[in-house]
Amino acid sequence: MLAKWGITKHHSKHVLKPREHPKNPPNFSEKNNKERELSDADHRIIGQQLDLFSINEQVGVGLVLWHPKGTIIRNQIRDFWEKEHLKNGYQLVCTPHIAREQLWKTSGHLDYYRQNMYLLTKDGENYVVKPMNCPFHIQIYKTKPRSYKELPIRYAEWGTVYRYERSGTLHGLMRVRGFTQDDAHIFCTTQQVENEILKLLDFTEHLLQKFGFKKYHAILSTRDPEHPEKYMGSEHKWKLAQKALATALKKKKIAYTEIPGEAVFYGPKIDLNIVDAADREWQCTTIQFDFNLPKRFNTRYVAADGKEHEVVMIHRALLGAIERFFAILIEHTHGNLPAWLAPTQVTVLPVSTDYAPYAEKIHNELLANGVRSELDTSTATMSYRIRQAETQKIPYMAICGKREAETNKISVRKHGTGSIGTLTVGELVQKINEPP
């Protein structure tokens, strides 16, 4: 039964160690103790208890089935993400799940990443299930000539990708074979790079704080100066890119660790590792330069001098893989999500069947106000139903009895707190909509 949720007898009590930088290993002795204490906060256990997701061997290991409640949380994250991106000058795009093999030859993925890709043949033509979104975004950019006046252009997508991972490395939602990235690619000029990085750092802080993450560690991964042959692009471009990233971090007064030799082959990057409630560190945000794809796809813009220049491309994922971020968030909060994210925000409880009609009226008013409400008219005792709501980590309970019906109000209990008094429906709605 546990295997359905990605848990096996072999590792049901295992808590995945946070991803740490191989050249900067921390002392885990104290952190490991905290991890053992938090074994009941494993996202796979909470996911089963709250009916959020499952992983089924008949479907395929590493492929997630999102249940209705998990889908609500996922969609709340996505809707917030989309609104914030539109406010920050991004354009939303949507791209296919497969593409012709030639696209991945041009991008270089078939040469460098083939072992992690799913390939198929249909009607004599070879296709690849996409492991990345970037070649698609480049193709959208290249649908017409671009002027420097249009730049920067920022394309963002909740793009689902598929990558082969060995079965022994799969772990709940932390590592899967099919996942969605909060992906974006910024096309800009060399002169615009530093300002774009500064905006990204501000934007990242805003998003992470909305989800309750207030601490993070920054890592600047740069080229190994002793082995320049491992990297694409000229030394001049690398120095320019590394300086832009370092300058942006300094201007934001963000302390960082620079690690030579850990850049990807196509450019340097900034990683922001979030720190959760158990003081565990998780790789999350990635901001990467790319000298490779713009050149491979001849991605250009027309400058003020009337000549074509190669565009600068920035890859960035602020939350990273949504499945992984979801797991981190669930463990960070122990499943006690804020009201804006909770799949059920209020459960309405009539004291007895006599007050079921009034409870239904309250329930309908909450629904009309956009609240995710459930009506519990079961014949179980009130204490049992309250315990059930607490177990399901529902943020609010609206209790309806004689006094409440006579005053057209509700007695409200808050999860983990208890009674917070008698409120009108409007007052409860206002509490639910309060910013975190």
C-alpha positions as CSV (number, residue, x, y, z in Angstrom):
1,M,0.0,0.0,0.0
2,L,2.8,2.4,0.9
3,A,4.4,1.9,-2.5
4,K,1.4,3.6,-4.1
5,W,2.7,6.9,-2.5
6,G,6.3,6.3,-3.6
7,I,7.2,4.7,-0.3
8,T,8.7,1.2,0.0
9,K,9.6,-0.9,3.0
10,H,13.2,-0.3,2.1
11,H,13.0,3.5,2.5
12,S,9.7,4.3,4.2
13,K,11.4,6.0,7.1
14,H,14.2,7.6,5.1
15,V,14.3,11.3,4.9
16,L,16.1,12.5,1.8
17,K,19.2,14.5,2.6
18,P,19.1,18.0,1.2
19,R,21.1,18.5,-1.9
20,E,24.4,20.0,-0.9
21,H,27.3,21.3,-3.0
22,P,29.8,18.5,-3.4
23,K,32.8,20.9,-2.9
24,N,31.3,22.5,0.2
25,P,30.0,19.7,2.4
26,P,28.5,20.9,5.7
27,N,28.7,19.2,9.1
28,F,25.5,17.1,9.1
29,S,25.6,15.7,12.6
30,E,23.1,18.2,14.1
31,K,21.0,18.5,11.0
32,N,20.6,14.7,10.8
33,N,19.2,14.6,14.3
34,K,16.6,17.2,13.3
35,E,15.8,15.1,10.2
36,R,15.2,12.0,12.3
37,E,12.9,14.0,14.6
38,L,10.9,15.2,11.6
39,S,10.3,11.7,10.1
40,D,6.6,12.2,10.6
41,A,6.9,15.3,8.4
42,D,8.0,13.3,5.4
43,H,6.1,14.6,2.4
44,R,5.2,11.1,1.3
45,I,3.5,10.3,4.6
46,I,1.7,13.7,4.7
47,G,0.7,13.3,1.0
48,Q,-0.9,10.0,1.9
49,Q,-2.6,11.3,5.0
50,L,-4.1,14.4,3.3
51,D,-4.8,12.5,0.0
52,L,-2.7,14.9,-2.1
53,F,-0.8,12.6,-4.6
54,S,0.2,9.1,-5.4
55,I,2.8,7.2,-7.5
56,N,1.5,4.0,-9.0
57,E,3.7,1.3,-10.4
58,Q,1.1,0.5,-13.1
59,V,1.5,4.1,-14.4
60,G,5.2,4.1,-13.9
61,V,7.7,4.9,-11.2
62,G,8.7,8.5,-11.0
63,L,5.4,9.7,-12.6
64,V,3.1,11.6,-10.3
65,L,-0.7,11.3,-10.0
66,W,-2.1,14.5,-8.6
67,H,-5.3,13.9,-6.5
68,P,-8.0,16.6,-6.4
69,K,-6.7,18.2,-3.2
70,G,-3.1,18.1,-4.3
71,T,-4.2,19.6,-7.7
72,I,-5.9,22.5,-5.9
73,I,-2.6,23.4,-4.0
74,R,-0.6,23.0,-7.3
75,N,-3.0,25.3,-9.1
76,Q,-3.0,27.9,-6.4
77,I,0.8,28.0,-6.6
78,R,0.6,28.2,-10.4
79,D,-2.1,30.9,-10.4
80,F,-0.1,33.1,-8.0
81,W,3.1,32.4,-10.0
82,E,1.4,33.5,-13.3
83,K,-0.1,36.7,-11.9
84,E,3.2,37.7,-10.4
85,H,5.0,37.0,-13.7
86,L,2.6,39.1,-15.7
87,K,3.1,41.9,-13.2
88,N,6.9,41.6,-13.7
89,G,6.9,41.9,-17.5
90,Y,6.8,38.3,-18.5
91,Q,4.8,36.8,-21.4
92,L,3.3,33.4,-20.8
93,V,3.9,30.7,-23.4
94,C,3.0,27.0,-23.8
95,T,5.0,24.5,-25.8
96,P,4.6,20.8,-26.9
97,H,5.7,17.8,-25.0
98,I,7.6,16.2,-27.9
99,A,9.7,17.6,-30.8
100,R,11.6,16.2,-33.8
101,E,15.0,14.8,-33.1
102,Q,16.7,17.4,-35.2
103,L,15.8,20.2,-32.7
104,W,17.7,18.3,-30.0
105,K,20.6,17.7,-32.3
106,T,20.9,21.5,-32.9
107,S,20.6,22.2,-29.2
108,G,23.3,19.7,-28.3
109,H,21.1,17.7,-25.9
110,L,21.4,14.6,-28.0
111,D,25.2,14.8,-27.7
112,Y,25.4,15.8,-24.0
113,Y,22.1,14.4,-22.5
114,R,21.0,11.5,-24.5
115,Q,21.1,8.9,-21.7
116,N,18.5,11.0,-19.8
117,M,16.1,11.4,-22.7
118,Y,13.1,9.4,-23.9
119,L,13.2,8.8,-27.7
120,L,10.5,7.4,-29.9
121,T,9.9,6.7,-33.6
122,K,6.6,7.2,-35.4
123,D,5.9,6.9,-39.2
124,G,9.7,6.6,-39.7
125,E,10.4,9.9,-38.0
126,N,12.3,10.3,-34.7
127,Y,11.0,12.4,-31.9
128,V,12.1,13.2,-28.4
129,V,10.0,13.7,-25.3
130,K,11.2,17.1,-24.1
131,P,13.7,17.2,-21.2
132,M,14.0,21.0,-21.5
133,N,11.9,23.9,-22.5
134,C,14.6,26.3,-23.8
135,P,14.7,25.2,-27.5
136,F,11.0,25.9,-27.8
137,H,11.3,29.4,-26.3
138,I,14.1,30.1,-28.7
139,Q,11.9,29.1,-31.6
140,I,9.1,31.4,-30.4
141,Y,11.7,34.3,-30.2
142,K,12.9,33.5,-33.8
143,T,9.4,33.6,-35.4
144,K,10.2,37.2,-36.5
145,P,13.2,39.6,-36.6
146,R,13.8,41.3,-33.2
147,S,14.9,44.8,-32.6
148,Y,16.9,46.0,-29.6
149,K,13.9,48.2,-28.8
150,E,11.9,45.0,-28.0
151,L,14.4,43.7,-25.5
152,P,14.4,42.3,-22.9
153,I,11.8,39.7,-23.9
154,R,10.9,37.4,-21.1
155,Y,9.0,34.1,-21.8
156,A,7.7,32.1,-18.9
157,E,6.1,28.7,-18.8
158,W,5.0,26.0,-16.4
159,G,6.6,23.5,-18.7
160,T,6.3,19.8,-18.0
161,V,9.5,17.8,-18.9
162,Y,10.5,14.2,-18.8
163,R,14.0,12.9,-17.8
164,Y,15.2,9.4,-17.2
165,E,16.4,8.9,-13.7
166,R,17.6,5.5,-12.4
167,S,14.9,3.8,-10.3
168,G,17.2,3.6,-7.3
169,T,17.5,7.4,-7.2
170,L,13.7,8.1,-7.3
171,H,12.3,9.5,-4.0
172,G,8.6,10.6,-3.7
173,L,8.3,14.0,-5.2
174,M,11.9,15.0,-4.5
175,R,13.2,13.1,-7.6
176,V,10.8,12.0,-10.3
177,R,10.9,11.3,-14.1
178,G,8.1,13.6,-15.1
179,F,8.0,17.1,-13.5
180,T,7.0,20.7,-14.2
181,Q,9.5,23.6,-14.1
182,D,8.6,27.2,-13.4
183,D,10.8,27.9,-16.4
184,A,11.6,31.2,-18.0
185,H,14.1,32.5,-20.5
186,I,15.1,36.1,-20.8
187,F,16.5,37.4,-24.1
188,C,18.4,40.7,-23.7
189,T,21.4,42.7,-24.7
190,T,24.8,42.6,-22.9
191,Q,24.1,46.0,-21.4
192,Q,20.8,44.8,-19.9
193,V,22.2,41.7,-18.1
194,E,23.1,43.2,-14.7
195,N,19.7,44.9,-14.3
196,E,17.9,41.7,-15.3
197,I,19.8,39.8,-12.6
198,L,19.0,42.4,-10.0
199,K,15.3,42.2,-10.9
200,L,15.5,38.4,-10.7
201,L,17.0,38.4,-7.2
202,D,14.2,40.8,-6.0
203,F,11.6,38.7,-7.7
204,T,12.9,35.5,-6.2
205,E,12.9,36.9,-2.7
206,H,9.3,38.1,-3.1
207,L,8.1,34.6,-4.3
208,L,10.0,32.6,-1.7
209,Q,8.8,34.8,1.2
210,K,5.2,34.4,0.0
211,F,5.6,30.7,0.7
212,G,7.2,31.2,4.1
213,F,10.9,30.8,3.2
214,K,12.9,33.7,4.6
215,K,16.5,32.2,4.7
216,Y,18.6,31.1,1.8
217,H,22.3,30.6,0.9
218,A,23.7,31.9,-2.4
219,I,26.3,30.0,-4.5
220,L,28.0,31.5,-7.5
221,S,29.3,28.7,-9.8
222,T,32.1,29.9,-12.1
223,R,34.4,28.4,-14.8
224,D,37.5,26.4,-13.8
225,P,40.3,28.8,-15.0
226,E,42.7,25.9,-15.3
227,H,40.4,24.0,-17.7
228,P,38.8,26.4,-20.1
229,E,38.5,23.7,-22.7
230,K,35.5,22.3,-20.8
231,Y,33.4,25.3,-21.5
232,M,31.6,26.9,-24.5
233,G,32.3,30.6,-25.4
234,S,35.2,33.0,-25.2
235,E,37.1,34.0,-22.1
236,H,35.9,37.5,-22.6
237,K,32.2,36.4,-22.5
238,W,32.8,34.3,-19.4
239,K,34.4,37.2,-17.5
240,L,31.6,39.5,-18.5
241,A,28.9,37.1,-17.3
242,Q,30.7,36.1,-14.1
243,K,31.3,39.8,-13.2
244,A,27.6,40.6,-13.9
245,L,26.4,37.9,-11.6
246,A,28.8,38.7,-8.8
247,T,28.1,42.5,-9.1
248,A,24.3,41.9,-8.8
249,L,24.8,39.8,-5.6
250,K,27.0,42.5,-4.1
251,K,24.6,45.3,-5.0
252,K,21.8,43.3,-3.3
253,K,24.2,42.7,-0.3
254,I,23.7,39.0,-0.6
255,A,26.6,37.0,0.9
256,Y,27.6,34.2,-1.5
257,T,30.2,31.4,-1.9
258,E,32.0,31.3,-5.2
259,I,32.9,27.8,-6.4
260,P,35.2,27.7,-9.5
261,G,34.7,24.7,-11.7
262,E,31.0,24.2,-10.9
263,A,29.5,26.2,-13.7
264,V,27.6,24.4,-16.4
265,F,29.5,24.1,-19.7
266,Y,27.4,26.9,-21.3
267,G,27.7,29.6,-18.7
268,P,28.0,30.6,-15.0
269,K,25.1,30.5,-12.6
270,I,23.6,31.6,-9.3
271,D,21.9,29.0,-7.1
272,L,19.8,30.1,-4.1
273,N,19.4,27.3,-1.6
274,I,16.4,27.8,0.7
275,V,16.6,26.8,4.3
276,D,13.5,25.1,5.8
277,A,12.0,25.1,9.3
278,A,14.3,22.2,10.2
279,D,17.4,24.1,9.1
280,R,17.9,21.9,6.1
281,E,19.2,23.4,2.9
282,W,17.6,22.7,-0.5
283,Q,18.7,23.7,-3.9
284,C,15.8,25.8,-5.4
285,T,16.3,28.9,-7.5
286,T,18.8,28.7,-10.5
287,I,19.8,31.7,-12.6
288,Q,22.0,30.6,-15.5
289,F,23.8,32.3,-18.4
290,D,23.9,30.5,-21.7
291,F,26.5,31.1,-24.4
292,N,25.6,27.8,-26.1
293,L,22.0,27.8,-27.4
294,P,21.9,31.4,-28.8
295,K,24.9,30.5,-30.9
296,R,23.7,27.1,-31.9
297,F,20.3,28.5,-33.0
298,N,21.7,31.7,-34.5
299,T,19.6,33.8,-32.1
300,R,20.0,37.5,-32.9
301,Y,18.6,41.0,-32.7
302,V,19.1,44.1,-34.7
303,A,21.0,46.8,-32.7
304,A,20.8,50.6,-33.0
305,D,23.7,50.5,-35.5
306,G,21.5,48.4,-37.8
307,K,23.7,45.3,-37.5
308,E,22.7,41.9,-36.1
309,H,24.2,40.9,-32.8
310,E,23.9,37.6,-30.8
311,V,21.4,37.9,-28.0
312,V,22.2,37.2,-24.4
313,M,20.0,34.4,-22.9
314,I,19.3,33.8,-19.2
315,H,17.7,30.6,-18.0
316,R,15.9,30.8,-14.7
317,A,13.7,28.7,-12.5
318,L,12.8,30.4,-9.3
319,L,10.8,27.6,-7.6
320,G,12.6,24.9,-9.6
321,A,10.8,21.6,-10.2
322,I,7.3,22.1,-8.9
323,E,7.1,18.6,-7.6
324,R,10.2,19.0,-5.6
325,F,9.2,22.5,-4.4
326,F,5.8,21.0,-3.3
327,A,7.6,18.4,-1.3
328,I,9.8,20.9,0.4
329,L,6.9,23.1,1.2
330,I,4.9,20.3,2.7
331,E,7.8,19.2,4.9
332,H,8.6,22.9,5.8
333,T,5.0,23.4,7.0
334,H,4.3,19.8,8.2
335,G,1.3,20.1,5.9
336,N,-0.1,23.1,7.8
337,L,-0.6,25.2,4.8
338,P,-1.7,28.8,5.0
339,A,-5.4,29.4,4.1
340,W,-4.6,30.8,0.6
341,L,-2.9,27.4,-0.3
342,A,-5.1,24.9,1.6
343,P,-7.3,22.7,-0.6
344,T,-10.2,23.1,1.9
345,Q,-10.1,26.5,3.7
346,V,-13.2,26.0,5.9
347,T,-15.2,23.0,7.0
348,V,-18.8,23.9,8.2
349,L,-20.1,21.9,11.1
350,P,-23.7,21.9,12.3
351,V,-24.1,21.1,16.0
352,S,-26.9,18.8,15.1
353,T,-29.2,17.9,12.2
354,D,-31.6,20.7,13.4
355,Y,-29.0,23.2,12.2
356,A,-28.0,21.5,9.0
357,P,-30.1,23.9,6.9
358,Y,-28.4,26.9,8.5
359,A,-25.0,25.3,8.0
360,E,-25.8,24.7,4.4
361,K,-26.7,28.4,4.0
362,I,-23.3,29.4,5.5
363,H,-21.5,26.9,3.3
364,N,-23.2,28.4,0.2
365,E,-22.3,31.9,1.2
366,L,-18.7,30.9,1.7
367,L,-18.7,29.3,-1.8
368,A,-20.2,32.4,-3.3
369,N,-17.4,34.4,-1.8
370,G,-14.8,32.2,-3.4
371,V,-13.9,30.2,-0.3
372,R,-13.1,26.6,-0.7
373,S,-15.7,25.3,1.8
374,E,-16.8,21.8,2.8
375,L,-20.0,20.9,4.6
376,D,-19.8,18.1,7.2
377,T,-23.3,16.8,8.0
378,S,-22.2,13.4,9.3
379,T,-23.8,12.0,12.4
380,A,-20.5,11.7,14.2
381,T,-20.0,13.6,17.5
382,M,-18.9,17.2,17.3
383,S,-15.6,16.4,19.1
384,Y,-14.9,13.7,16.5
385,R,-15.6,16.0,13.6
386,I,-13.4,18.7,15.1
387,R,-10.6,16.1,15.5
388,Q,-11.0,15.0,11.9
389,A,-10.7,18.6,10.7
390,E,-7.6,19.1,12.8
391,T,-6.1,15.9,11.4
392,Q,-6.8,17.1,7.8
393,K,-5.2,20.4,8.8
394,I,-8.1,22.5,7.6
395,P,-7.4,26.2,8.5
396,Y,-10.8,27.1,9.8
397,M,-14.0,25.4,11.2
398,A,-17.3,27.2,11.2
399,I,-19.6,25.8,13.9
400,C,-23.3,26.4,13.5
401,G,-25.8,26.0,16.4
402,K,-28.8,27.7,17.9
403,R,-27.0,30.9,19.0
404,E,-25.3,31.2,15.7
405,A,-28.5,30.7,13.7
406,E,-30.3,33.3,15.8
407,T,-27.5,36.0,15.3
408,N,-26.7,35.0,11.7
409,K,-23.1,34.4,12.7
410,I,-20.7,31.4,13.1
411,S,-18.4,30.2,15.9
412,V,-15.0,29.9,14.4
413,R,-12.1,27.6,15.3
414,K,-8.6,28.0,13.8
415,H,-6.5,25.0,13.2
416,G,-3.9,24.5,15.9
417,T,-5.2,27.5,17.9
418,G,-8.8,26.7,18.9
419,S,-11.7,29.1,19.2
420,I,-11.2,32.6,17.9
421,G,-14.7,33.9,18.6
422,T,-18.0,34.5,16.8
423,L,-17.8,36.1,13.4
424,T,-20.0,37.0,10.4
425,V,-19.3,35.2,7.1
426,G,-17.8,38.4,5.8
427,E,-15.4,38.6,8.7
428,L,-14.3,35.0,8.2
429,V,-13.8,35.6,4.4
430,Q,-11.7,38.7,5.3
431,K,-9.5,36.5,7.6
432,I,-9.0,33.9,4.9
433,N,-8.0,36.5,2.4
434,E,-5.5,38.2,4.7
435,P,-2.0,38.2,3.1
436,P,0.4,35.9,4.9
